[in-house]
């Protein structure tokens, strides 16, 4: 699986927001990344 096609700055922001290592973000499949971002948004809007 090839790394995501995102900028380094975006990858760093995603890693911090999702609280996962940068390497994990870069090799995460797109559907899983989108699901985690949706969960993060849902939790953010809940409070």
C-alpha distance matrix in Angstrom:
0.0 3.8 6.6 9.0 11.8 14.6 17.5 18.0 21.0 19.3 16.7 19.7 21.6 19.0 18.7 22.5 22.9 20.6 21.9 18.6 17.5 15.9 13.0 12.3 12.7 10.3 7.3 9.0 8.1 10.8 13.2 13.5 14.1 16.6 18.3 18.8 20.2 22.5 23.7 24.4 26.3 28.2 29.2 30.2 32.4 34.0 35.9
3.8 0.0 3.8 6.6 8.7 11.7 14.3 15.0 18.2 16.8 14.5 17.6 19.7 17.6 17.6 21.3 22.0 20.2 21.6 18.4 17.0 14.7 12.0 12.3 11.9 8.7 7.0 9.5 9.2 10.9 14.1 14.6 14.2 16.7 19.0 19.2 20.0 22.6 24.1 24.3 26.0 28.3 29.4 29.9 32.1 34.0 35.7
6.6 3.8 0.0 3.8 6.4 8.6 11.0 11.4 14.5 13.1 10.7 13.8 16.0 14.0 14.0 17.7 18.6 17.1 18.4 15.5 13.9 11.3 9.2 9.7 8.7 5.2 5.0 7.7 8.5 9.8 13.4 13.4 12.2 14.8 17.3 17.0 17.4 20.4 21.9 21.6 23.3 25.9 26.7 27.0 29.4 31.4 32.9
9.0 6.6 3.8 0.0 3.8 5.7 8.9 10.2 12.7 10.6 8.9 12.5 13.9 11.9 12.8 16.4 16.6 15.6 17.5 15.1 14.3 11.5 10.6 10.6 8.2 5.5 6.5 7.5 7.8 7.5 11.3 11.9 10.0 12.0 15.0 14.9 14.7 17.6 19.5 19.1 20.4 23.2 24.3 24.3 26.5 28.7 30.3
11.8 8.7 6.4 3.8 0.0 3.8 6.9 9.4 11.8 10.1 9.5 13.2 14.4 13.1 14.7 17.9 18.1 17.8 19.8 17.9 16.9 13.7 13.3 13.9 11.2 8.5 10.2 11.2 11.2 10.0 13.7 14.9 12.6 13.9 17.3 17.4 16.4 19.2 21.6 20.9 21.6 24.7 26.0 25.6 27.5 30.1 31.6
14.6 11.7 8.6 5.7 3.8 0.0 3.8 6.6 8.3 6.3 6.6 10.1 11.0 10.3 12.2 14.9 15.2 15.5 17.6 16.2 15.4 12.0 12.7 13.4 10.2 8.3 11.1 11.8 12.5 11.0 14.5 15.1 12.1 13.3 16.8 16.2 14.7 17.8 20.0 18.8 19.4 22.8 23.9 23.0 25.0 27.8 28.9
17.5 14.3 11.0 8.9 6.9 3.8 0.0 3.8 5.4 5.2 6.3 8.8 10.0 10.6 12.4 14.5 15.4 16.4 17.9 16.8 15.7 12.1 13.3 14.8 11.8 10.0 13.4 14.5 15.9 14.5 18.0 18.2 14.9 16.2 19.6 18.5 16.7 20.0 22.0 20.2 20.8 24.4 25.1 23.8 26.0 28.9 29.6
18.0 15.0 11.4 10.2 9.4 6.6 3.8 0.0 3.8 5.4 5.0 6.2 8.7 9.9 10.5 12.5 14.2 15.3 16.0 14.8 13.2 9.5 11.1 13.3 10.8 9.3 13.0 14.5 16.7 16.0 19.5 18.9 15.6 17.6 20.5 18.8 17.4 20.9 22.4 20.3 21.4 24.9 25.1 23.8 26.4 29.1 29.4
21.0 18.2 14.5 12.7 11.8 8.3 5.4 3.8 0.0 3.8 5.4 5.2 6.3 8.7 10.0 10.9 12.4 14.3 15.2 14.9 13.9 10.7 13.3 14.9 12.1 11.7 15.5 16.3 18.4 17.2 20.3 19.7 16.1 17.5 20.3 18.3 16.4 19.8 21.3 18.7 19.5 23.2 23.2 21.4 24.0 26.8 26.8
19.3 16.8 13.1 10.6 10.1 6.3 5.2 5.4 3.8 0.0 3.8 5.4 5.1 6.1 8.6 10.0 10.4 12.0 13.8 13.5 13.3 10.3 12.8 13.5 10.1 10.2 13.7 13.8 15.5 14.0 16.8 16.4 12.7 13.8 16.7 15.0 12.8 16.2 18.0 15.7 16.3 20.0 20.3 18.8 21.2 24.1 24.5
16.7 14.5 10.7 8.9 9.5 6.6 6.3 5.0 5.4 3.8 0.0 3.8 5.5 5.1 6.1 8.7 9.8 10.4 11.7 10.6 9.9 6.7 9.0 9.9 6.7 6.8 10.5 10.9 13.3 12.6 15.6 14.6 11.2 13.3 15.9 13.8 12.6 16.3 17.5 15.5 17.0 20.3 20.4 19.5 22.2 24.6 25.2
19.7 17.6 13.8 12.5 13.2 10.1 8.8 6.2 5.2 5.4 3.8 0.0 3.8 5.5 5.1 6.3 8.6 10.0 10.2 9.9 9.0 6.4 9.7 11.0 8.6 9.5 13.1 13.5 16.4 15.9 18.6 17.1 13.7 15.8 17.9 15.3 14.1 17.8 18.4 15.8 17.5 20.8 20.3 19.0 22.1 24.4 24.3
21.6 19.7 16.0 13.9 14.4 11.0 10.0 8.7 6.3 5.1 5.5 3.8 0.0 3.8 5.5 5.2 6.1 8.5 9.7 10.5 11.0 9.2 12.6 12.9 10.0 11.7 15.0 14.5 17.0 15.9 18.0 16.6 13.0 14.3 16.4 13.7 11.7 15.3 16.0 13.0 14.2 17.8 17.3 15.6 18.6 21.0 21.0
19.0 17.6 14.0 11.9 13.1 10.3 10.6 9.9 8.7 6.1 5.1 5.5 3.8 0.0 3.8 5.4 5.0 5.9 8.1 8.4 9.5 8.1 11.1 10.4 7.2 9.5 12.4 11.2 13.6 12.6 14.5 12.8 9.2 10.9 12.8 10.1 8.6 12.3 13.0 10.6 12.3 15.6 15.4 14.5 17.4 19.7 20.2
18.7 17.6 14.0 12.8 14.7 12.2 12.4 10.5 10.0 8.6 6.1 5.1 5.5 3.8 0.0 3.8 5.6 5.3 5.6 5.1 5.9 5.3 8.6 8.1 6.1 8.9 11.5 10.9 14.0 14.0 16.0 13.6 10.6 13.2 14.4 11.2 10.9 14.6 14.5 12.1 14.6 17.5 16.6 16.1 19.5 21.2 21.4
22.5 21.3 17.7 16.4 17.9 14.9 14.5 12.5 10.9 10.0 8.7 6.3 5.2 5.4 3.8 0.0 3.8 5.6 4.9 6.8 8.1 8.3 11.9 11.5 9.9 12.7 15.3 14.5 17.5 17.2 18.8 16.4 13.3 15.3 16.2 12.7 11.9 15.3 14.8 11.7 14.1 16.9 15.5 14.4 18.0 19.6 19.2
22.9 22.0 18.6 16.6 18.1 15.2 15.4 14.2 12.4 10.4 9.8 8.6 6.1 5.0 5.6 3.8 0.0 3.8 5.5 8.1 10.5 10.8 14.0 12.8 10.6 13.7 16.1 14.4 16.8 16.0 17.0 14.7 11.6 12.8 13.5 10.0 8.8 11.9 11.4 8.1 10.3 13.2 11.9 10.9 14.3 16.1 16.0
20.6 20.2 17.1 15.6 17.8 15.5 16.4 15.3 14.3 12.0 10.4 10.0 8.5 5.9 5.3 5.6 3.8 0.0 3.8 5.5 8.8 9.8 12.4 10.3 8.7 12.3 13.9 11.8 14.3 14.0 14.7 11.8 9.3 11.2 11.2 7.5 7.7 10.9 9.8 7.5 10.6 12.9 11.7 11.9 15.3 16.5 17.0
21.9 21.6 18.4 17.5 19.8 17.6 17.9 16.0 15.2 13.8 11.7 10.2 9.7 8.1 5.6 4.9 5.5 3.8 0.0 3.8 7.0 9.1 11.8 10.2 9.7 13.3 14.8 13.4 16.5 16.9 17.7 14.6 12.4 14.8 14.6 10.8 11.5 14.5 12.9 10.6 13.9 15.9 14.0 14.1 17.8 18.6 18.5
18.6 18.4 15.5 15.1 17.9 16.2 16.8 14.8 14.9 13.5 10.6 9.9 10.5 8.4 5.1 6.8 8.1 5.5 3.8 0.0 3.8 6.5 8.4 6.6 7.0 10.4 11.5 10.6 14.0 15.1 16.3 13.1 11.3 14.4 14.4 11.0 12.3 15.6 14.4 12.7 16.1 18.1 16.6 17.2 20.7 21.5 21.9
17.5 17.0 13.9 14.3 16.9 15.4 15.7 13.2 13.9 13.3 9.9 9.0 11.0 9.5 5.9 8.1 10.5 8.8 7.0 3.8 0.0 3.8 5.5 5.3 6.7 9.0 10.4 10.8 14.5 16.0 17.9 15.0 13.1 16.5 17.1 14.0 15.1 18.6 17.8 16.1 19.3 21.6 20.3 20.5 24.1 25.1 25.3
15.9 14.7 11.3 11.5 13.7 12.0 12.1 9.5 10.7 10.3 6.7 6.4 9.2 8.1 5.3 8.3 10.8 9.8 9.1 6.5 3.8 0.0 3.8 5.4 5.2 6.3 8.9 10.0 13.6 14.6 17.2 15.0 12.5 15.8 17.3 14.6 15.0 18.7 18.7 16.9 19.5 22.3 21.5 21.3 24.6 26.2 26.5
13.0 12.0 9.2 10.6 13.3 12.7 13.3 11.1 13.3 12.8 9.0 9.7 12.6 11.1 8.6 11.9 14.0 12.4 11.8 8.4 5.5 3.8 0.0 3.8 5.4 5.2 6.4 8.5 12.1 14.0 16.7 14.6 12.9 16.5 17.9 15.7 16.7 20.2 20.3 19.1 21.9 24.4 23.8 24.1 27.3 28.7 29.4
12.3 12.3 9.7 10.6 13.9 13.4 14.8 13.3 14.9 13.5 9.9 11.0 12.9 10.4 8.1 11.5 12.8 10.3 10.2 6.6 5.3 5.4 3.8 0.0 3.8 5.5 5.4 5.9 9.7 11.8 13.9 11.3 10.1 13.9 14.7 12.6 14.2 17.5 17.2 16.5 19.5 21.6 21.2 21.9 25.0 26.2 27.1
12.7 11.9 8.7 8.2 11.2 10.2 11.8 10.8 12.1 10.1 6.7 8.6 10.0 7.2 6.1 9.9 10.6 8.7 9.7 7.0 6.7 5.2 5.4 3.8 0.0 3.8 5.5 5.1 8.6 9.6 12.0 10.0 7.7 11.2 12.7 10.6 11.4 14.9 15.3 14.3 16.9 19.4 19.3 19.6 22.6 24.2 25.2
10.3 8.7 5.2 5.5 8.5 8.3 10.0 9.3 11.7 10.2 6.8 9.5 11.7 9.5 8.9 12.7 13.7 12.3 13.3 10.4 9.0 6.3 5.2 5.5 3.8 0.0 3.8 5.7 8.5 9.7 12.9 11.8 9.7 12.9 15.1 13.7 14.1 17.6 18.5 17.6 19.8 22.5 22.7 22.9 25.7 27.5 28.6
7.3 7.0 5.0 6.5 10.2 11.1 13.4 13.0 15.5 13.7 10.5 13.1 15.0 12.4 11.5 15.3 16.1 13.9 14.8 11.5 10.4 8.9 6.4 5.4 5.5 3.8 0.0 3.8 6.4 8.9 11.7 10.5 9.7 13.1 14.7 13.9 15.2 18.2 18.9 18.8 21.1 23.4 23.7 24.4 27.1 28.6 30.1
9.0 9.5 7.7 7.5 11.2 11.8 14.5 14.5 16.3 13.8 10.9 13.5 14.5 11.2 10.9 14.5 14.4 11.8 13.4 10.6 10.8 10.0 8.5 5.9 5.1 5.7 3.8 0.0 3.8 6.3 8.5 6.7 6.3 9.8 11.0 10.4 12.0 14.8 15.4 15.7 18.1 20.0 20.6 21.6 24.1 25.4 27.1
8.1 9.2 8.5 7.8 11.2 12.5 15.9 16.7 18.4 15.5 13.3 16.4 17.0 13.6 14.0 17.5 16.8 14.3 16.5 14.0 14.5 13.6 12.1 9.7 8.6 8.5 6.4 3.8 0.0 3.8 5.7 5.5 6.3 8.8 10.2 10.9 12.5 14.5 15.7 16.6 18.5 20.2 21.4 22.6 24.6 26.0 28.2
10.8 10.9 9.8 7.5 10.0 11.0 14.5 16.0 17.2 14.0 12.6 15.9 15.9 12.6 14.0 17.2 16.0 14.0 16.9 15.1 16.0 14.6 14.0 11.8 9.6 9.7 8.9 6.3 3.8 0.0 3.9 5.5 5.0 6.1 8.6 9.9 10.5 12.2 14.2 15.2 16.3 18.2 19.9 20.8 22.4 24.2 26.5
13.2 14.1 13.4 11.3 13.7 14.5 18.0 19.5 20.3 16.8 15.6 18.6 18.0 14.5 16.0 18.8 17.0 14.7 17.7 16.3 17.9 17.2 16.7 13.9 12.0 12.9 11.7 8.5 5.7 3.9 0.0 3.8 5.5 5.2 6.2 8.7 9.9 10.6 12.4 14.2 15.3 16.5 18.4 19.9 21.1 22.6 25.2
13.5 14.6 13.4 11.9 14.9 15.1 18.2 18.9 19.7 16.4 14.6 17.1 16.6 12.8 13.6 16.4 14.7 11.8 14.6 13.1 15.0 15.0 14.6 11.3 10.0 11.8 10.5 6.7 5.5 5.5 3.8 0.0 3.8 5.4 5.0 6.2 8.6 9.8 10.6 12.3 14.2 15.2 16.5 18.2 20.0 21.1 23.5
14.1 14.2 12.2 10.0 12.6 12.1 14.9 15.6 16.1 12.7 11.2 13.7 13.0 9.2 10.6 13.3 11.6 9.3 12.4 11.3 13.1 12.5 12.9 10.1 7.7 9.7 9.7 6.3 6.3 5.0 5.5 3.8 0.0 3.8 5.4 5.2 6.2 8.6 9.9 10.5 12.3 14.2 15.3 16.3 18.3 19.9 22.0
16.6 16.7 14.8 12.0 13.9 13.3 16.2 17.6 17.5 13.8 13.3 15.8 14.3 10.9 13.2 15.3 12.8 11.2 14.8 14.4 16.5 15.8 16.5 13.9 11.2 12.9 13.1 9.8 8.8 6.1 5.2 5.4 3.8 0.0 3.8 5.5 5.1 6.1 8.6 9.8 10.5 12.2 14.2 15.1 16.4 18.3 20.7
18.3 19.0 17.3 15.0 17.3 16.8 19.6 20.5 20.3 16.7 15.9 17.9 16.4 12.8 14.4 16.2 13.5 11.2 14.6 14.4 17.1 17.3 17.9 14.7 12.7 15.1 14.7 11.0 10.2 8.6 6.2 5.0 5.4 3.8 0.0 3.8 5.4 5.1 6.2 8.6 9.9 10.5 12.3 14.1 15.4 16.5 19.2
18.8 19.2 17.0 14.9 17.4 16.2 18.5 18.8 18.3 15.0 13.8 15.3 13.7 10.1 11.2 12.7 10.0 7.5 10.8 11.0 14.0 14.6 15.7 12.6 10.6 13.7 13.9 10.4 10.9 9.9 8.7 6.2 5.2 5.5 3.8 0.0 3.8 5.4 5.1 6.1 8.6 9.8 10.5 12.1 14.2 15.3 17.4
20.2 20.0 17.4 14.7 16.4 14.7 16.7 17.4 16.4 12.8 12.6 14.1 11.7 8.6 10.9 11.9 8.8 7.7 11.5 12.3 15.1 15.0 16.7 14.2 11.4 14.1 15.2 12.0 12.5 10.5 9.9 8.6 6.2 5.1 5.4 3.8 0.0 3.8 5.4 5.0 6.1 8.5 9.8 10.3 12.2 14.1 16.1
22.5 22.6 20.4 17.6 19.2 17.8 20.0 20.9 19.8 16.2 16.3 17.8 15.3 12.3 14.6 15.3 11.9 10.9 14.5 15.6 18.6 18.7 20.2 17.5 14.9 17.6 18.2 14.8 14.5 12.2 10.6 9.8 8.6 6.1 5.1 5.4 3.8 0.0 3.8 5.4 5.1 6.1 8.6 9.7 10.5 12.2 14.9
23.7 24.1 21.9 19.5 21.6 20.0 22.0 22.4 21.3 18.0 17.5 18.4 16.0 13.0 14.5 14.8 11.4 9.8 12.9 14.4 17.8 18.7 20.3 17.2 15.3 18.5 18.9 15.4 15.7 14.2 12.4 10.6 9.9 8.6 6.2 5.1 5.4 3.8 0.0 3.8 5.4 5.0 6.1 8.5 9.9 10.5 13.1
24.4 24.3 21.6 19.1 20.9 18.8 20.2 20.3 18.7 15.7 15.5 15.8 13.0 10.6 12.1 11.7 8.1 7.5 10.6 12.7 16.1 16.9 19.1 16.5 14.3 17.6 18.8 15.7 16.6 15.2 14.2 12.3 10.5 9.8 8.6 6.1 5.0 5.4 3.8 0.0 3.8 5.5 5.2 6.1 8.6 9.9 11.5
26.3 26.0 23.3 20.4 21.6 19.4 20.8 21.4 19.5 16.3 17.0 17.5 14.2 12.3 14.6 14.1 10.3 10.6 13.9 16.1 19.3 19.5 21.9 19.5 16.9 19.8 21.1 18.1 18.5 16.3 15.3 14.2 12.3 10.5 9.9 8.6 6.1 5.1 5.4 3.8 0.0 3.8 5.5 5.0 6.1 8.5 10.5
28.2 28.3 25.9 23.2 24.7 22.8 24.4 24.9 23.2 20.0 20.3 20.8 17.8 15.6 17.5 16.9 13.2 12.9 15.9 18.1 21.6 22.3 24.4 21.6 19.4 22.5 23.4 20.0 20.2 18.2 16.5 15.2 14.2 12.2 10.5 9.8 8.5 6.1 5.0 5.5 3.8 0.0 3.8 5.4 5.3 6.1 9.2
29.2 29.4 26.7 24.3 26.0 23.9 25.1 25.1 23.2 20.3 20.4 20.3 17.3 15.4 16.6 15.5 11.9 11.7 14.0 16.6 20.3 21.5 23.8 21.2 19.3 22.7 23.7 20.6 21.4 19.9 18.4 16.5 15.3 14.2 12.3 10.5 9.8 8.6 6.1 5.2 5.5 3.8 0.0 3.8 5.5 5.1 7.0
30.2 29.9 27.0 24.3 25.6 23.0 23.8 23.8 21.4 18.8 19.5 19.0 15.6 14.5 16.1 14.4 10.9 11.9 14.1 17.2 20.5 21.3 24.1 21.9 19.6 22.9 24.4 21.6 22.6 20.8 19.9 18.2 16.3 15.1 14.1 12.1 10.3 9.7 8.5 6.1 5.0 5.4 3.8 0.0 3.8 5.5 6.0
32.4 32.1 29.4 26.5 27.5 25.0 26.0 26.4 24.0 21.2 22.2 22.1 18.6 17.4 19.5 18.0 14.3 15.3 17.8 20.7 24.1 24.6 27.3 25.0 22.6 25.7 27.1 24.1 24.6 22.4 21.1 20.0 18.3 16.4 15.4 14.2 12.2 10.5 9.9 8.6 6.1 5.3 5.5 3.8 0.0 3.8 5.5
34.0 34.0 31.4 28.7 30.1 27.8 28.9 29.1 26.8 24.1 24.6 24.4 21.0 19.7 21.2 19.6 16.1 16.5 18.6 21.5 25.1 26.2 28.7 26.2 24.2 27.5 28.6 25.4 26.0 24.2 22.6 21.1 19.9 18.3 16.5 15.3 14.1 12.2 10.5 9.9 8.5 6.1 5.1 5.5 3.8 0.0 3.8
35.9 35.7 32.9 30.3 31.6 28.9 29.6 29.4 26.8 24.5 25.2 24.3 21.0 20.2 21.4 19.2 16.0 17.0 18.5 21.9 25.3 26.5 29.4 27.1 25.2 28.6 30.1 27.1 28.2 26.5 25.2 23.5 22.0 20.7 19.2 17.4 16.1 14.9 13.1 11.5 10.5 9.2 7.0 6.0 5.5 3.8 0.0
